[in-house]
Amino acid sequence: MSEKEMWAYTEKVKEHFMNPRNVLEEEASFGDDGKGMVGNIKCGDQMLMAIKVDKEKGIITDCRWKTYGCASAIASTSVLSEMVKGMKLEDAYHLTPKDVMKELGSLPEHKIHCSVLGDKALRAAIDDYYKRNGMEEKIVKEEAKIVCQCMNVTDHDIEEAVLEGARTYYELQEHTKLGTVCGQCEEEAKRLLGVYIEKHIK
């Protein structure tokens, strides 16, 4: 990491990057109750998260992880793994990147998408726990809605673009190519852009 990049991070981010907590060393011996994998190592970042659960209380008792990712991904997942210990599954399931950033102090805007890996992997691990224990009804299924019919762009694609740095409609078009054919989706796309900026950034 360059000196310029280091300057952009809070002391807490640097601390968790240099001394990450709860790294999963031996996956086989951990004996997880739920495990989730997200991302794609071919594209850059990949995250594995494993949890242990007190089944009577529905509380996460331990959380371990490993990643192939940048400093922001490492730091945000390290702090997330500490946040969820002792937390009820339902509460942990609804943690957001904004919660992680608040705990870290902040992240550079162009690195916010890195904090998404951890909470996505955590939800995948909790979903896996629910599946193993016959509790599929607790799994939240988020169906994607197509916003731009011409370019087949969904609301999930717009959210991902915001997390990767899109702040204006023009930047959203650069990321997704939506609205570049008939333009009928512009109003809804701008509305969702505002929703996701409010959700993740402000």
N, C-alpha and C positions, 0 to 999 in steps of 0.2 A: 504494500500500500504506500502511495507517495505521501510526502509531507502535506501537500495541498489537500489530498483526500482525508488524511488524518484530522486536519484542522476542521473539516466539515462535520465531524462526529462528536457527540457528547462524551464526557469522561466515562459515563456508564456504558455506552456502546463500546468504547475502546477496551474497557475492563472485561466485558463479556466476550469480546472478540479474542483478546489475549489469553483470557482464563475462562473458557466456556464451561458451564456447569452441566452436569447430567448427561455427558456424552455416552452413547451406547457403545461399550467396548466389545462385549461378547454377546451377540444377539441370541445365540442358542441357549446360553446359561441364564439369561435374564428372566425367562419364564413369563412372558407378557400375557395379559388378559385381552389385549386388543392391540392391533398394529396397523399403521397406515403408511402408504407410500404415495407421494405426489411428485410431479415434475418429470423431467426427462433429461438424463445426463448428457444426451447428444445435443440438447439445446442449451446446456449450461448448468442449471440448478436442479438438484433432486434432493428430496427430503424423506427420511424414514423416521417415524415416531412410534414408540411403543409405550404402553401404559399398563400399570397394575391397578386393580380396583378392589376396594372393600365392597364385596357384593351385598352385604347386609345394609350398609349405609349408603351405597351408591356414590362413594367418594373415591377420587383418584389418590392413591397412596404413593405412587412413584411414576415418574415420566422420564424416559430416556430417548435420545435422538442421535442421528448422524446425518450429515449432509455433504453434498458436493456443491458448494456455493460460495458466495462472496462474504465479506466481513459483515455486511448488514444482515444477511441470512443467518449467519452463525450467531451473531449477537442477539438478534430478535428471537431466535428459537431457544437460545440459552436462557434468556429472561422469561420467556413463555413457559419453559419447563419448570421454572421455580414458581411462577404464578399459579399453576394449576394444581400443585400438590396440596391436598387437603380440600380441594374444591369439588362440589357436587358435579356429576357428569353433565347435568342440564345447564349449569352455569358455564362450565368450561366449553360446552358445545357452542355457546353464543358469544365467546370472546372474539373480538375483531382486531384487525391490524391497528386501528386507532387506539385500542386498549394497550396493545404492546408498545406502540410508539410513546404513549403517555408514560408508561413505566420506564422506558429508556431515556426519556427527556425529549427526544425528537430523532428523526432521520432526515437526511437530505431528500428533497422531493423526488429526485430521479431514482432513489433507492427504496421508496416505499413499497414497491411491488415485491421486494425481497422478503418483507415481513409477512406477506400473504402465504408463503410456503408453509410456515410453521402452523398457522391456525388451520390451513387446509389439511395438513397431515394429521393434526390433532383430531379434527372432525372425522377424518377417515379412520383413525384408530378407535374412536368412540363408536362409530358405525360398525366397525368390525367386532367390537365387544358386544354390541346389541345383537348382531347376527349370531354370534357364538352362543348367546344366552336366550335365543328365541324371543327377542324384544324388537323385532323388525318394525313394529308400529311406531317406535320412537325415532326412527330414522327420518330426517327431514329431506325430502326430495325436491330439489329446486329445478323445475322445468324451465329450460331456456325459451324465451319468446323472441320470435323473429321481428326485428324492427325495420330493417331494410330488406325488402323482398328481392330487389334487383341484385344485390351483392350478398344476400344470405347472411346478414350481420345480425347477431342476437343481442339481447340486453346484457348477457354475460360477456360478450365481446367488448361492449362499451365499458363495462365495469373494469375489465382487464386493461383496456386502453388508458383509463383514468389512473389506475395503479401504476402504469408504466410511464406516466407523465403527461398525458393529454389533458389540457385545461381549457382549450377553446374548441369551437366547432371545427375550425380548419385543422387543428392538430388531431382531432378525432377522425376526420376524413383521411388524414395522412396515415393514421394507424390502421384504419379498418376499411377504407375506400367506400364507406356508406355515403349515400346521397349524391353519388357522382353520375348517376344515370337519370332517373326521373325526378329526384329531389323531394318526393312526397313524404319522406320519413324525417325531414329536417326538424319539424316542430317537436316530435316525440324524442328524437335523438338529443336535441338540446335540453329537453326536460330531464331526460335520464342522465345526461352529462352533469347537470346541476345536482341531481339526487346523489350521484356517486361521489362527486367532489365533497358535498356536505357530509356524506357517510364516512369517507376515508381520510379526507385532508383537513377540513376545517375543524 
